[in-house]
Amino acid sequence: MLKTLFAAVVAGSAMYAGAPAAAGSTLDAVKERGFLKCGVNPGILGFSSIDRKGEWSGLDVDICRAVAAAVLGDKNAVELIPLGAKVRFAALHENEIDILSRNTTWTFKRETSLGLDFTEVTYYDGQGFLARKSLGAKKLSDLKPGTRICVTSFTTTATNLADYAKAYNFDYKQVPFGSMAEAKAALFLGRCDLLTTDRGALASIRATEAPNPDDFIILDDIISKEPLGPFVRGDDPQWRNIVRWVILATIEAEETGISSTKVDAARDGSDPVMKTMFGAAPGVGESLGLKDDWVYQVIRQVGNYGEIFARNLGPGTPAMLERGLNALWSDGGLMYAPPLR
């Protein structure tokens, strides 16, 4: 897989060698500015959150850092901009950010009508429900009619819930809020009985923010598919390819067993494919407008996908999430880096 992928990258370089970046491209703007502007969620632990020291962490944050490492050679050359759901797409359109890496679902409508491009899935999820255990429910069908559900407006979450209710005659009372922070607070204050959003986020909320995690349960129901990942503007295919292949490089590195602690040995070894992949030999940078060591910088500074997941969401973190669908395809998951052919 590795040799197919990166040999094809090198071959592709020959086809597009010397092709200049479009005038005013995102890559040019980021290089001239000296830092990446990345839109993130204001606060979902494990995906994007800021601590009392002002330090950001999370899977979505690490994707921003990986792109900064690839483009600028420095994972810290990034400004993280917290955005609410209502304004996130406008911020991208108006060039306030270069990437939207904010637990955002890839959908048909978003990619075909907003003038934006989805890049690559960074987390496969599904919409679920965090319920008060006192309700005595394990699934939605156990709930009484008129049960109050907190939901964030202007999200696929709200649309999915409404569609599910129509399809299955589910009687509930929607309690809408402008932000996830408000919706979480309302649940814990008793203003609603359930909170709905992606199950990965719910696991984090229950483990780290509930006054008493044992008072809450995640119901069995999953009512949607939620492939999450970054969006970019739709008028810059070069930038879309950069972000996409940064993500795919982290997946490919995990599959081939190359971690942040092993990448130096792989680059300096005798395998010609490894040397090209990690920039010791030319070939993988030109077609993207990057230096040949961009993959090396991503893996050395941020890590492969498995390292990113473990650091932010894995069993050793407050979120305590198993890989599940986010395991490599060879381990029964959906994470797969396709060859370029």
Secondary structure, DSSP 8 states (H G I E B T S, - for coil): -HHHHHHHHHHHHHHHTT----TT-HHHHHHHHTSEEEEE-S-BTTTBEE-TTS-EESHHHHHHHHHHHHHHS-TT-EEEEE--TTTHHHHHHTTS-SEE-SS-B--HHHHHHSSEEE---SEEE-EEEEEEGGG--SSGGGS-TTEEEEEESSSHHHHHHHHHHHHHT--EEEEEESSHHHHHHHHHTTS-SEEEEEHHHHHHHHHHTSSSGGGEEE-S-----EEE--EEETT-HHHHHHHHHHHHHHHHHHHTT--TTTHHHHHHSS-HHHHHHTTSSS-SSGGGTS-TTHHHHHHHHT--HHHHHHHHTSTTSTT----GGGSBGGGTSSB------
